[in-house]
Amino acid sequence: MSIKLGSVVFVLLACFIAKISFETAIAEKNPEKVNERSPASIDQSYNDHMNKR
């Protein structure tokens, strides 16, 4: 009575997919934007240029 390697791999893969699905299901739907970046200098220069017109 031996267990084939493919069966073990399949069970591990199924557990991994179930774990990812579970984490996705309980994840926060709208996380706060903690990495809100400031506008780049080229963006600011472009905005200044467009506002002067």
Secondary structure, 3 states (H helix, E strand, C coil): CCCCHHHHHHHHHHHHHHHHHHHHHHCCCCCCCCCCCCCCHHHHHHHHHHHHC
